[in-house]
Amino acid sequence: MSTDEDSTNETHWDLAPKFDFVDAHRLPFSSDKVSLKKIDTECSGPFEGKAHGRAFTHAANIEIRDLQYRMYTEGKQSLLIVLQAPDAAGKDGLIRKVLGQMNPQGCRTYPFKVPSSEERAHDFLWRIHKATPAAGKVSVFNRSHYEDVLVVRVEDLVPKSVWKERYEIINNFEKLLAHRGTRILKFYLHISPREQLERFKKRLDDPTKHWKLNAGDYAARDKWGDYREAYEDAMEKCHSKIAPWHVIPADKKWYRDASVAAIVRDTLRDMDPKLPEIDADLDEIRQLYERELDEMNE
């Protein structure tokens, strides 16, 4: 049965609201210390509710696909999207509902898990660099190089003398990507401990999601403050105009999707990819087509 919200006439929804999602969620470029405790995990933005937000996301996805197609055919620029979040904040859902809507010929998602023995034998950026997007392509990182200043720090996997040097290395790496024409968007999906626990319960209650269950997720909750501090330091030390961090309120899944869709769409608009100029003579091609058509109809 449809709810009142679902049955609302979509024609009255404003799908081009005068709301700056970048300004609302991008961290400021200042020397102030980042404090995630001061940033809300729940937001509705310019939307009347879930159905309005989903309609906006659908419209934004259509434009994203068109702009991505132009970038793919242009073959000059690229886009890197980095997703970081506590467990159950919705990285997979965001990819499925927004980022995964792009043409897979020009977009690929890389889920960075625990490094393999081969990866551990190289520098920490070795596996990351080869996944960055070529000209015309989009790469989506489901977790990223930032794990090497987050998990390794909180879980004490490497000495502080090692991970504290990585902030500058990451900054230089992102400068290199930007220099070669890659736009970088970094998103932190900001979820509250209470909302995370509610989503853990839904996993317990849904047999199709039991594969996601992991006792380690509860151990990480015991270190919530430590992880938050590690994220804050990473954002503070690795936030720049060429590779900005956006903190996305993620307690409402539909708003998470809508806000990221808006920021990706607006970034692609700013990149302004162009369809390539054609070398063929259109009049000649049209004449060839009409000749073939006439022959088939004889």
C-alpha positions in Angstrom: 0.0 0.0 0.0 1.3 3.4 -0.9 2.0 6.0 1.8 0.7 9.5 1.5 4.3 10.6 0.8 4.7 8.0 -2.0 1.4 9.0 -3.6 2.2 12.7 -3.6 2.0 14.3 -7.0 5.6 14.5 -8.2 4.9 17.4 -10.5 5.0 19.9 -7.6 8.4 18.9 -6.4 11.3 21.3 -7.1 14.0 19.2 -8.7 16.3 22.2 -9.0 16.2 23.6 -5.5 18.3 26.7 -4.7 20.4 24.8 -2.3 24.2 24.6 -2.5 25.1 21.1 -1.5 28.8 21.7 -1.9 28.7 24.7 0.4 26.6 22.8 2.9 28.8 19.7 3.2 32.3 20.5 2.0 34.6 21.2 4.9 35.8 24.9 5.1 39.2 25.8 3.9 40.5 27.2 7.2 43.0 26.4 9.9 40.2 25.4 12.3 40.3 21.9 13.7 37.8 19.5 12.3 35.2 18.3 14.8 32.8 15.6 13.6 30.9 15.9 16.8 29.7 19.4 15.8 28.4 18.2 12.4 24.9 16.7 12.3 24.4 13.1 11.1 20.9 13.8 10.0 19.7 16.4 7.4 16.8 16.9 5.0 18.2 19.8 3.1 15.8 21.5 0.7 13.6 18.4 0.4 10.0 17.9 1.6 10.7 14.3 2.5 12.0 10.9 1.2 10.0 10.8 -2.0 11.1 14.3 -2.9 14.7 13.4 -2.3 14.5 10.2 -4.3 12.9 12.1 -7.2 15.8 14.6 -7.1 18.3 11.8 -7.1 16.7 10.1 -10.1 16.8 13.4 -12.1 20.4 14.0 -11.0 21.4 10.5 -12.0 20.1 11.1 -15.5 22.3 14.2 -15.9 25.3 12.4 -14.4 25.0 9.7 -17.0 24.9 12.2 -19.8 27.9 14.2 -18.5 29.8 11.0 -17.8 29.2 9.9 -21.4 30.5 13.3 -22.7 33.6 12.9 -20.5 34.1 9.4 -21.8 33.9 10.4 -25.4 36.0 13.5 -24.8 38.8 11.4 -23.3 40.7 14.3 -21.7 39.5 14.5 -18.0 38.9 12.0 -15.3 37.1 11.8 -12.0 38.1 10.0 -8.8 35.4 9.6 -6.1 36.6 8.4 -2.6 34.2 7.0 -0.1 35.1 6.5 3.5 32.7 5.7 6.4 32.1 3.6 9.5 30.5 0.3 8.8 26.8 0.3 7.8 27.0 4.0 6.8 25.9 3.1 3.3 28.9 3.0 0.9 27.5 0.0 -1.0 24.0 1.5 -1.1 25.3 4.8 -2.4 27.3 3.1 -5.1 24.2 1.0 -6.1 21.7 3.9 -6.2 23.9 6.7 -7.5 27.5 6.1 -8.6 26.8 2.7 -10.1 24.2 4.2 -12.4 27.0 5.5 -14.6 28.0 3.6 -17.8 30.3 0.8 -16.7 32.4 1.2 -19.8 33.7 4.4 -18.3 33.2 3.8 -14.6 34.7 1.2 -12.3 34.4 0.6 -8.5 37.4 -0.6 -6.5 36.6 -2.1 -3.0 39.9 -1.9 -1.1 40.0 -4.7 1.4 42.8 -5.9 3.7 46.0 -5.7 1.6 47.2 -9.0 0.1 50.7 -10.3 0.8 51.8 -8.9 -2.6 50.3 -5.5 -1.8 52.0 -5.4 1.6 55.3 -6.1 -0.1 55.0 -2.7 -1.9 54.4 0.9 -0.7 50.9 1.6 0.5 50.0 3.6 -2.6 51.0 0.8 -5.0 47.6 -0.8 -5.2 45.9 2.5 -5.2 47.7 4.2 -8.0 46.9 1.5 -10.6 43.2 1.9 -9.8 43.1 5.7 -10.5 41.1 6.7 -13.5 42.6 7.0 -17.0 41.5 10.0 -19.1 37.8 9.9 -19.8 37.1 7.5 -16.9 35.6 7.5 -13.4 37.0 5.5 -10.5 35.0 5.0 -7.3 37.0 3.9 -4.3 35.0 2.0 -1.7 37.5 2.7 1.1 40.8 4.0 -0.1 44.4 5.0 0.6 43.0 6.7 3.7 42.7 3.3 5.4 46.5 3.6 5.8 46.1 6.5 8.2 42.9 5.3 9.8 42.7 1.5 10.5 46.5 1.1 10.8 46.6 3.9 13.3 43.6 2.9 15.5 44.5 -0.8 15.4 48.2 -0.1 15.9 49.2 -2.0 12.8 52.2 0.2 12.1 54.2 2.6 14.3 53.1 6.2 14.6 56.4 7.2 13.0 55.2 5.4 9.8 51.5 6.5 9.5 52.1 10.2 10.5 54.4 10.6 7.5 51.7 9.4 5.1 49.6 12.5 5.2 52.2 14.5 3.2 52.6 11.5 0.9 48.9 11.4 0.3 48.8 15.1 -0.4 51.5 14.8 -3.0 49.8 11.8 -4.6 46.6 13.7 -4.9 48.4 16.7 -6.4 49.9 14.4 -9.0 46.5 13.1 -10.0 45.1 16.6 -10.2 48.1 17.7 -12.3 47.3 15.1 -14.9 43.7 16.2 -15.1 41.8 14.1 -12.5 39.2 15.8 -10.4 39.0 14.4 -6.9 35.9 14.2 -4.6 36.2 12.7 -1.1 33.1 11.8 0.8 32.8 10.8 4.5 29.4 9.3 5.2 28.6 10.6 8.7 26.5 8.2 10.7 25.6 8.2 14.4 26.3 5.3 16.7 22.6 4.8 17.3 21.7 4.6 13.6 24.6 2.3 13.0 23.3 -0.1 15.7 19.8 0.0 14.2 21.3 -1.0 10.8 23.2 -3.8 12.5 19.9 -5.1 13.9 18.4 -5.1 10.4 21.3 -7.2 9.2 20.6 -9.7 12.0 16.9 -9.8 11.1 17.4 -10.2 7.4 18.9 -13.6 6.3 19.9 -12.1 3.0 22.2 -9.8 4.8 23.8 -12.3 7.2 26.9 -12.4 5.0 27.6 -8.9 6.2 27.7 -9.9 9.9 31.1 -9.5 11.6 32.0 -9.5 15.2 34.8 -7.0 14.4 32.2 -4.4 13.7 31.2 -4.3 17.4 34.8 -4.2 18.4 35.2 -1.1 16.2 32.3 0.5 18.1 34.3 0.3 21.3 36.9 2.5 19.5 34.4 5.0 18.0 36.2 8.0 19.5 39.6 6.8 18.3 38.3 6.3 14.8 36.6 9.7 14.9 39.8 11.4 15.9 41.7 9.6 13.2 39.2 10.7 10.6 39.4 14.3 11.9 43.1 14.3 11.6 43.0 12.9 8.1 40.5 15.5 7.0 42.4 18.3 8.6 45.7 17.3 7.1 44.5 16.2 3.6 41.8 18.7 2.7 42.5 21.0 -0.2 40.8 22.7 -3.1 42.1 20.1 -5.5 41.0 17.2 -3.3 38.2 18.4 -0.9 36.5 16.4 1.8 32.7 16.5 2.1 31.0 15.3 5.3 27.6 13.8 4.3 24.9 13.3 6.9 24.1 9.7 6.4 21.5 8.8 9.0 18.8 9.3 6.3 19.8 7.1 3.3 17.7 9.0 0.8 19.4 12.3 1.8 22.9 10.7 1.6 22.1 9.6 -1.9 20.6 12.9 -3.0 23.4 15.1 -1.6 26.2 13.0 -3.2 24.4 12.9 -6.5 24.1 16.7 -6.4 27.8 17.2 -5.7 28.9 14.7 -8.4 26.6 16.3 -10.9 27.7 19.8 -10.1 31.4 18.7 -10.3 30.8 17.2 -13.8 29.0 20.3 -14.8 32.0 22.4 -13.8 34.3 20.0 -15.7 32.1 20.8 -18.7 33.1 17.8 -20.9 32.6 18.3 -24.7 31.6 15.8 -27.3 34.5 15.4 -29.7 34.4 17.1 -33.1 33.8 14.7 -35.9 36.2 14.3 -38.9 33.6 12.6 -41.2 31.6 14.5 -43.8 28.0 14.3 -42.6 26.6 15.0 -46.0 28.6 12.2 -47.5 27.6 9.8 -44.7 24.0 10.8 -45.1 24.2 10.1 -48.9 25.8 6.7 -48.2 23.0 5.8 -45.8 20.2 6.9 -48.2 21.9 4.9 -51.0 21.9 1.8 -48.8 18.4 2.3 -47.8 17.2 2.7 -51.4 19.0 -0.5 -52.3 17.3 -2.4 -49.5 13.9 -1.1 -50.5 14.2 -2.1 -54.2 
